[in-house]
């Protein structure tokens, strides 16, 4: 029997999901930004803002 015109249904091979390359630096940048903002606020109230507060 010739099977050339028969469709064979095979299960799909699972695709490998791409893992995030480096989630660490992004988290570190967020913390660095928070520290910088706190330092800038402190510097503003220490040196620029009027002393009457």
Secondary structure, 3 states (H helix, E strand, C coil): CCCCCCCCCCCCCCCCCCCCCCHHHHHHHHHHHHHHHHHHHHHHHHHHCCCCC
